[in-house]
């Protein structure tokens, strides 16, 4: 995009979002209606597939392979009809050649569904038609990828295809025997090892519904409501508009995983507002872009890549959310602090606020906080009580109560005028009160509450949770405007027509927003299929070990660099699939051989975090480009500034790899969790202060250096202790089963294994296995996918379940468990933390004194 530096001023923002998220083509008339119907059919199919209805009525039950094929068929059809082939291609009509490609793509994509029974009857023996469908499908998928994702992803997939056939001529370290065209096409297109593998399966099962949920909530007005709440709460603070951008992006990120639409939906208001209060256009755009990309790491609805972790790591989505919540919150709080320091440095003024007595403001704040907490408690314990008292009838009672609550919130909201976004080009006379905004959209909390309850409390599958949440937002979308009209005694017919149009548009837009994600996961499947076909995964372990010398830090830096380079042209989801598939097992394995038991979830979150930088990394950071289009500034300068603001996100993955307590792993009770969380939060804030070179006042160079050292100590207090005493000790393997039995529910156990790997090499490594509920030790191990048998002083691993957590971390049948790893007695981490906080306090005192001295200096007037 370096050649587009002068374009942002002329960019149509709606067209930009359409080009990136939904395709830029919007034909009218019969063709437009047909594309609308196809998109609508895809959304309805996904809702049907995710719902319990097929099993209730005994009709329309699709297995995973059939559903993936239908999913890809829809995606390829829309990729060729909604995404123009070239920039010069027409946007208002679909050329004949695109119709032909769309039909062929839909046929090839749905081939496994159309001929499922025939293919099941002759596995591994493809016919000529099978091979033609596979070959055409690969070529059409690559062209669809070029249209939706750009050329870099096509290049990456093509390199892996070339590697499949060129194996015998590769260097020794990555050499393999190669594959025939028949074997390649059969593996990639006619099985679930390649294109139709795990990534496309996750896209089919629940990513679609989460994207649809966010789209429908935005269509209902939830995004605007969240923006207005942010303005009401934070607009009066110094640098308020910038803080509004951060908080509104966090709220929007709760339900949306799209960085670009997040930038545009909030930035169209916040960026001009930031500029109007004195922030430069580059910094205003960078703040919005940096906040928006972090929406992908904000639970409960993270980016699509987070849902892939469910399959790759083998833990429930609720566990993913639990592990990801603290780093996400810390990242947003750190950006808020950076924004505050930016405002202090240039003396930004807050937006005027209606004057109210201090006691009244404090009373409102207290009532707001206490009312929110009380409402959450009443809902939580009330639902639990109803479930306990009424058993099987509870869902019907809860549904009736939810509908009654929804109608009551609409009746209350109808008493007040609807809120509309203020014009960002006109002055803001006063800020709205938070409650005045909140009361107009209380119903938007219902689908979010449904989603959170299903995911976190009921622990339903992500797909079923998203289904019920989507059903609730569909109900709101269909009835909100008619109920408003009814309660306001207005005409019902226009409201009903508007609600129906919103529903159809929302469903179709959700499908078009999914096209790029579906194509990305399918194309990434080519890479995954190449790895399983050629054995590249084992080769990569040796290759990375050679490059890094087995040093974990160097390995992590290498992975971060790979993610950033790929991020220049590949979206987050595809980036995550590629790097996680290739590198995550390598880090776990080599870290284990170095005696470091890295939790698998920490490695995958590491890859995910650097993957989100794809949307802000110059020169092709789409979120930065969208922000620059609004601010009318240089997109490259905006991307670099946004990258600087995102440094606070980039350091977190390095921290939680070595300090998994931040991911709520191995914490010893809530007091320890609170202690670690507080220390980590102070650390990320001090890092932000050092990066901005401003703490209490402008920092001297040595002060920023000391703050970075304090930051490191707060993040890794054990590092200093480890220099004087070992952090762990090994106890005999005879204590292994007792340690498993004593481990807390959902706790972890670390142990050392020895054996011979598949390459015939001797292996000794330290691994970390997650255990579920308390009980018999053998049963707990079996739930983790592991079976062991005592053999003298050791235990022999006799079974490792396929696809289990134990298998994913590299355990093999025949390995011996030779020792259990336990924490050694060390001095308390409170010692280095206390010293570091004292040092930070001393620097703060020095800067306070320096600021007071500067303020006390008399203003000198020039002598005449």
N, C-alpha and C positions, 0 to 999 in steps of 0.2 A: 504493500500500500504506500510505499515511499513516493510513488508518482502521483498520489492523490492529495497532496498537502493543501492544495488550494480549493478542494472540492467541498469541504464540510458546510460552508455557508449556503451552498445551493442544494444540499441533500434534503430530500423529502423523508422525514423521519418515519412516517407510516410505511413508506416504500422500503426503507432500510430494514425495519423490523420484519416486514413481509419477506424481503429477500433472504434474510438470515433464518428466520424461524418457520415461515410458512410457504415460501416460494413467492416469487414476484408476479406471477401471472394471475390475472383476474378477468377472464372473458365474461361477456354479457350474454343475455339471451339464453337459448336452449343449451349451448355448451356450458355456460356458467351454471345453469340449473343441474346439468348432468354431473359436473364436478362436485357441486354441492351435495348431490344425492350419494355419490360415491364416498365422499368424506363422511357423510352422515351414516351411511351403511357400515363403514369401518368402526365408527364410535359405538354404534348399536351392537355390532358383533362383539366388540371388546367388553361391553357391559354384560352381554349375555354370557360370554365365556367366563367372566369373573364371578358371576352370580351363582347362588345355589339352585336357581330355577331349572337348569337342564337336568339336574339329578332328581328334582322334585317331580317334574312332569315326564321324565324318562325320554326326552327328545332333545336333539341338538347337543349331545355330549361329544366333545372333541378331545382327543388325547393331545399331549403336549406337542408332538410332531405335527399333527394336522393343524393345530392352532398357529404354530410358528409359520407354517407354509402360507396359510391364509393371511396372516399378519404381514409377511414379506410381500405377498402378491398385491395387497392394497398399497403398501408403501412404494413399490416400484411403479405401480400405475400412477400414483399421485406425483412421484418424482419426475416423471416424463411429461405429465400434463400441467403441473403447477410450477415447475422450475424451468425457465427458458434455457436453451442450450448455450446461448452466447449473450453478451450484453446487448448486442444489436438485434437479438431475436424479439419478435412481437410479444407484448404483454397482454394484449386485448383479444388474442385468438390463439388456438392451438394448431400449429402446422400439421400437415398430413403425416410427415415423417415421425412426429412426436406421438401421434395417435398409434401408428404402427409399433413404435418402440414400447409404448405403454401397454398395448395388448400383449405383445410378446413377453414383456417383463412380468406382467400379471400371470401369464400362463407358466413361465419358468419358475416364478416365485412360488406359485401354488401347486407346482408339479407333484410334490410329495403328498399333498392332500388329494389331488385329482386321481392319482394312480397309487394310492397308499396300499391297497390290498394286493395289487400286482407286484409292487416292489417288495412287500413283506414276504411274498412267496418265492422270490429269487434273490435273496440277499447276496451281495458280492458278485452277482452275475448280470451286470448292466447290459441292456439291449442298445441298439443303435439310437433309438429314440431317447433313451435315458441319457446317453452321452451327448447327443445333440442338445437336449434340454439343459444339461449341466454346463456344457461349453457356452451356449448362448446366455445362460443365466449368469455365469461369471462375468462375461463381457458386458452384459446389460447392467449388472450390479456396479461394475467399475465406472460405467458412464453415468449411472444415477449418482454415484458417489462424487464424481467430478462436478455434477450440477449442484448437489445439495451441500457438499462439504469443501469443495475445492480440489485442486490438483495434488497438493501434498499427500493427502490420504491415499489417492490412487497410486502415487509413486511408491509409498510404503508397501501397499498390498502387492504391487507389481514386483518389488524387490523380493518379497517372500515367495511369490510364485516362481520367479526366476531361480531362487535358491532351491526350491523343490526339485527342479530338473537338473541344476548345475552342481549337485552335491559331489559327484566324483572328481570335479575339477576345483573344488574349494580348498583353501589352506587346511593343513592337517587338523588344526584345532577345531574346525567346524565342518570337517569332511563327512559325507555320508554317501550311501550307495545310490541315491536318487530315486525317482519314481517314474513310472510310465504315465502317459496321458490318461489312460483308462483308470488306473489306480488313483491318480490325482483327482479326476472328476468324480469318481465314485466316493472318495473320502470327503471331498469338499462339498458336494451338492446332494448326494444321495444318502448320506448318513447324518447323524447329529454330532459328528466330531468337528465339522468345519463351519460353514455358513450358518447352519441351523443348530448351532451349539448353545452353550449356556448363555452367552451374551444376548442372542436373539430371544432365547427363552425368557429371560428376565424382562426384556423389552415387551414381550407379549403378555406375560403374566401380570405385571403390576406397574411398570414404568408408564405405560400408556394411561392407566387410570389416574396416576398421580399428576401427570401433565394435564389431563382432562379436568381433574379437580381444581387445579390452580387456574386454568383458563376460565372455567365456569364461575369460580369465585370472583375473579376479576371482572367478568361480564356482569355479574350481579351488582358490582359496585364496591366489593370488599377492598380492593386495592386503593381506591380513592378514600374510603373511610379510614384505612390505616394511615394514609398520608396525612389526612386532616388531624388525626389524633397526635401524630408526631409533631405537627406544627403547633398544636395547642399546648403540648407538654414542654417543648424545647425552644420554641421560637423566641421566647423572651430572654434566653441566655446569650452570652457573648458568643458570636459566631453561630447564632441559633440556626440559620438556614442550612449551614454545613452539618450541624448535628441532626437536623431534621432529615437530611439526606441519608445519614448513617442509620438512624433508627428506623426510618421508613423502609430502607432497603432490607434491614434485618427482619422487620415484620413481613414485608413482601416475600422475603426469602423463606419464611415459614411455610408458604404454600406454593412457591414457584421456584423452579430450578433453572430458569433461563436468565442469563446475565444481561443479554441485550434488551429484552423486553423489560427487565427490571430497571435498567438505565433509563430507557425512554419513558416508561410510565411514571417514574418519580422525577427523573432529571429534567423533563420538560418544564417542571415547576421549580425545582430546587436550584438548578444551575443558574438560570437568570436571577433568582433571588440571592444566591451567594454573590454573584457579580455585582448586584445592586448594593450590597452591604459592604463592598470594598475588596472582595477576594478576586484575584486575577482569574481570567477565563480558563487558563490551563489548569490552575489548582482546583477550580470549581469542578471542571470536568473530571479531573483525576480523582477527587474525593468521591464523586458519584460512582465512577467506574470501579474504584477500589472497594467501595461498600457493596456494590451490586454483585461483583463476582463472589463475594463471601456469602451471598445468599445460598450458594450451592452447598456450603458446609453447615448451614443453620438448620438444626432439627426443628420440627419432626419430618418435614418434607425436604430432604436434601436433594442434590443433583442426581441425575439418573445413575451415575457411577456408584453412588452409595448403595443402591438396590442390588447392583451386581455383587457387592461385597457379601451379601447374604449367601450367595452361591459359592463364591470363591473362598470365603473364610469359614463358612459352615456354621454360622451363629444366627439366631433370630434377629429380625430388623430392630426390635426393641433394644437388643444388646448393642447394635451399631449406634443407635441414637444415644444410649447411655454413655458409651465411650466417647462420642463426638461432641457432647454438649458443652463441656467445660472449655475446650480449646476454641470452639466457635464463639462462645460468649466473651472469652478473653480477647479474641481477635477484634470483635466489634468494640469492646470497651477501650482497647488500645487505640483504635482508629478515632473513637470519640475524643480521647485524650490528645492525640496528635492534632485533631481539628481544633481543640481548645487552645493548644499551644500556638498553632498557626494564627488563631484569632488574637491571642495576647500579643504575639510578636508584631503584628501590623495594626493593633489597636482597633479591631472591629467593634462596631456598636450593635447592641441587640435590637430586635424589632420592637417597636413600642407596644406596651401592654397596658390594658385598662388598669387604672390605679385601684387597689383594694387594700383595706387595712391588713396589717401583718397577721393579726389574730384570725381574721376571716380566711386568709390564704392557708394558714397552718391548719385550721379546722377542716377546710375542704380537702387538703392533702391527707389528713388523718382519716377522714370519712372515706375517701377514695381507696386508700390502702386497706383499711380495716374492712370495708365493704367487699372489696375484691377477695380478700383472704376468706372472709366469712362465706361468701357465695361459693367459692371453690370447695371449701370444707363441707358445706351443706349438700352440694351436688355429689361430691365423692362419697361421703358416708351415707347419703340418702339412697344413691344407686345401689351401694353394697347392701344396705338394709332391705331394699325391695327385692334384690336378687336372693337374699337369704330367706326372706319370709314367703315369697310367692313362687320360688323355683322356676318351673317350666313356663309359668304364666308371666314371669317378670318381663321378658322382652316386649310383650304386648302392652303391659302397663307402662313401661318406660317409653315406648313409642307414643302412646296416648299422652303421657305427661310432656314429652318433648314437643308434640304438636300444639298442645295447649300453651306451653311456654312460648313457642314461636308466635302463635297468634297474639299472645299478650304483648310481646315485644313490638310487633308490628302496630298493634293498636296504640301503644305508647308513643312509638316513633311518628305515627301519622299525625299526632297533635302538634308537631313542630315542622317547620319548612325543611325541605331537603337541602343538604349541603352540596355546593358545587365548588370545584377548584377555583381559587381566585386567579385572575389574570396576572401572570408573572411580570407583565410589563407595566403594571400600575402600582402605585404605592399602597402599602398595607397600613391602614389607619390604626387598626388594633387587632389583637389576636383573639380568636375564639376561646372560650373556656373549655377545658377538657371534657367536662360532663356534657356540655351543650353538643359536642361532637359525638361523644360516646353513645348518648341516648338515641341517636338517629340510626344506629347500626348494630344494636346488641344482637340481632338475629344472626349476624355474620359469625358470631362466636360459636353458634350451634354446630355447624359442620366441622369446625376445627376441633371442638370438644369431642364430637363423635369419632373423628380420626384419632385423636390422642387416646381416648378411652379404649378403642379397639386395638390400637398398636401397643400401648404401654400397660394397660391394666388387664383387659381381656386377653391380650397377647394372641390375637387372631393373626392369620397370615397377612403380609403386606397387601396382597391382592384383594383379599376379602375386606380388610380395613378400608382400603381405598374405595372399594365398591360401595360400602355403606356410607362413607363420607360423601361420595359423589352422588349417591341417591338423595342424601339430605340436601346438598346444594342444588340439585335439580329441582327438588320440591320447593326450595326457596325461590329459585329463578322463575318457576312457573307461576307461583302464587303471590310473590311479594308485591308486584305492581297492581294486580287486581285487588288484593286486600287493602293496600294503601288507598286506592280509589274508592273502595267500599267504605272504609272508615272516614274518609274525607268527603263522602257523599258526592263523588264525581262519577262521570260516565264510565261504565265497566268495559264496554266493547273496545275502545282504543287501548285500554290497559291490558286486556286479554290478548289482543293482537300483538302488542309490543312484547309481552312476556313470551308468547310463542315464537316470535322472531328472534328474541334473545337466546332462547333455548336452541333453536336450529343453528343459529350463527355460532353459538358457543360450542356445540358438539362438532360442527364442521371445522371450526378453527382449532379445536383440540386435536383433531385428526391431522390437519395440515401441520400443526406444530410438531407432531410426532414423526413426520416423514423423515426428517434429517436424522433423528435419533435411531429410528428403525434401520435406516440404511447404514448408519455408522456402526451399529452393533453387528449387522450382517457382514459388513466388510471386515470388521475386526475379527470375525470368525474365520476369515481366510488365514489370518496370521496365526490364530490359535490352532487351526487345522494343520498348518505347515509345521508347527512345533510338535504336535502329536504324531504327524506322519514321518518326520525326519529325525526325531529325537533331539531337536535343537535345545530343549530345556537343559538336558544334562551337559551339552557342550557349553552352554552359556555359563554354567557354574565354573567350569575350568577356565573359560576365557576371562570372566570377571575376576576370578581369584588371581589369575596371572597379571591382569592390569593393575589391580589394587594391592597385590601382595598379601591378600587376606585381611587387610585393614578395614574395619567396618566403617569408620568415618569416611575413608576414601570411596568405599562402595556407595555410601549414601550420597556423597557429593556427585559421584558419577550418575546415579539414578536421577538426582535433581537436575543435572545438566541435560540428560537425555529427555526428561519430561519437558524442560523449557525449550529445547530445540524442536521437539515434536510439536510443542504448543504453538509454534509459529504458523502452523497451518492445519492443525488437527484439533477438533473440539474436545472438550474435557472427557466425555464418555469414551471415545475411541482412544484417546491418549491413555486413560486409565487402563483400559483392557490390554493395550499393547504392552505397557510398561509393567503392569502387575503380573501379566502372564509370563513375561520373560524374566523379570528381575526379582519379584517378591520372593519366590522360592529360593532364589540364589542368596538373598540377604539372610533369610532365616537359616539356611543351611550353613553358610560360611560363618555367620554369627555364632551358630551353635558349635561349630568346630573350634571357634575362638573362645569358647566357654561363656558366651553371652546368650542367654535364653530370651530372645526377642519375641514378644507375643505377636502372632500373625496379624491380628487386627491393627497393631501399631504400624507394621510395614505397609499394609494396604492403605491406611489413612495417610501415611507419609506420601505414597504415590498419588493419592487423591488430592492432597493439598497442593502438590506441585502441578498436578493436572489442571486445577482451576486457574492457574496463572496463564493458561492458554488464551484466555479471553482478555488479557491485559498486556501480554508480552509483545513488545514491538518486534517487527514492524507490522504484524497482522493481528493485533489485539482488537477484536470486534467490539468489545464493551467500550474500550477507549475511543474507538472510532465513532461509535454512537454518541458518546458524551461530547466528543469534539464537534460533531455535527450540530449539537445543541448550543455549545458555547461559542461556535464559529472560530475555533482555534486550531492550531496545528495538531493533527492526530498523533504524530510521532512524539511531539513534546508532551502531549497529554498522557501517552502510554508510558513514557519514561518517568514522569512525575507520579503516575499511578503505581508504577512498579516500586518507586521509592516508598510510597505510603504502604505498599503491600509487604515490605520487608518484615513487618511485625507478624504477618501470617507465615512468612517463609521460615522463620526461626523456630516456630512451634513444633513442626514435625521432627526436627533434630532433637528437641527437648524430650518429647514423649517417647521417642525410641529408647532413650536411656533412662527416662524417668516415667514409666508407664502409670505411676500413681495419678498423673494428670488425666489419664483416660479412665480413672476409677478402677484400676486394676491393682490387686493385692493391697488395698487399703485396709487398715486395721480399725474399723469402726468409723462412725461419723465425725468424731473429734479429730482423728488423723486426717480424714478427708477434708474437713474444714481448714485444718492447718496447712495442708499441702496446697489447697485451692487459694488460700489467702496469700501464701508465699509466692505462688506462681503468678497471681494477678499483679502483685506489687512488682514482680520481676518484669513482666511484659510492659507495665507502665513505665518503669525505669528505662527499659530498652527504648521505648518510644521517646522519652525525654532525651536520651543520649543521641538518638538518630536525628532529632530535631535540633540538637545543640541548644536546648533551652529547658531548664528545670524550674526554678523559682524565677530566675532571670536568665539572661544569655550566659551559657556555660563557657568556661575556659576549656581548652583542649584536654588538659589533664583531668578536669572534672568529668567530662564525658567519658574518658577512658576508665576512670574509677567507677562510674555508674554502670558501664558495661561489665566490669569485673563483679560488681555487686549483683547485677542481673544474672550473671552466670552462676554465682554462688547460690542465689535463691532458687534457680532452676535445678541445679545439681549440687545441693549441699553435701551429698554423700561422696562426691568426687574428692573433696578435701579429706574427708575421713578415711577414704580408701587408701590415701597415701601413707597412712600410719598403721592401719589395721585392715586385714582382708574383710570384704563385705559378706562373704559366704564361706561356709564350711561344708565339706563332704562327710556324710555319715554312711555306714555300711548299707548295702542294698537290702540286708535283712530287715531294715526298718521301713522299707518302701511301703508295704501294705498298711502298716500302722499309720504312716504319714498320710496315705490316701484316705484312710478312715477319719483321721483327725482334721483334715482340711475342711474349711467352712463351706457351706452351700455356695455354688458358683465361684468357688475359690480356685486356686491354681497350685500345682505342684511341679517343682523343677527336679530333674534327675539327669544322670549321666548314662549314656548308652555307648556300647562299643560293638563293632561288628565289621562285616565286609559289605560294601555297597555293590550296586549292579555292575560297576566298572571293574570290580575285583580289587578295589583299594581298601586298606584298613581305615576305619572311621572311628573317631571318638568325638562325641559332641554332647552339649548340654541342651536339653529341650524343656519346654514349659507347656504343660497340658492343662486345659481347662476342665474342671469337674463340675457336675451339676449338683443335684440335691444330695443331702447326706444319706448314708446308708451303708450297705455292705461294700467293702472296698473293691471286690471283684466286679460287682454290679456297676459301681461308679466308673470303673475303668472300661467296662464294656460299653457304657453309654457314650464314652469318649472315643470308642472305636478300637479299644485295645484289650487284648487278652494276654495274660502272662502265666508262666509256670515256674515255681521255684526249682533251682538247679544248683545245689550246693550253696556257695556264698553269694550267688547272683540269682537273677530271675531272667528267664528267656521269654522274649516276645513271641508268642505262638500264633497270633492272628492280628492283623491290622485291617479293619473294615474299609472297604472301598468307599472313597468320598468322605471319610470321617475326618475329624480334626487331627487325629493322630497321623493319618496318611498325609494330610496337607503339610504337616511340619516335617515330613521326611522320615518317619519311623518305618522300619521294614521288619518282616518276619525273620527271626533268627538273630536279631540284635540282642545283646545282653545288657540288662540294667545292672550297672556296677556300683552305683552310689546314688544317694539322695542328697540334693543340695538344699541346705537350710541357711537362713540368715544367721550370721555370726553376731556375737555381742560386740557392739560398737558404741562409742560415745553418741549422745543424742544429736540428731541433726539440728536441734534448736541452738546448739553452740555456734556453728558457722552462720546460721540464719540470723541469730541475734547480733553477732559481730558485724555482718554485712548491713543490717538495718541501722546499726549505730553509725556506721560510716556514711550511709545515705543521709541520715539525719544530720550529721556534721556538715556535709556538703550543702544541704538545704539551709542550715543555719548560716553558713558563710555567704550563700547567695542572698538570703534575707537581709543580712547586714549590708551587703554590697548594694542591694536595691534601695534600702532605706537611706544609705549615704548618698546615692545618686539623686534620690528624690529630695533630700534635704539641701542639696547644693543650690545656692542662689542663682537665679537666671541672670546672666551677664548681658548687659546692653553695650553695644559698641560705642566707644568714646568718639566724640566729634572733634 
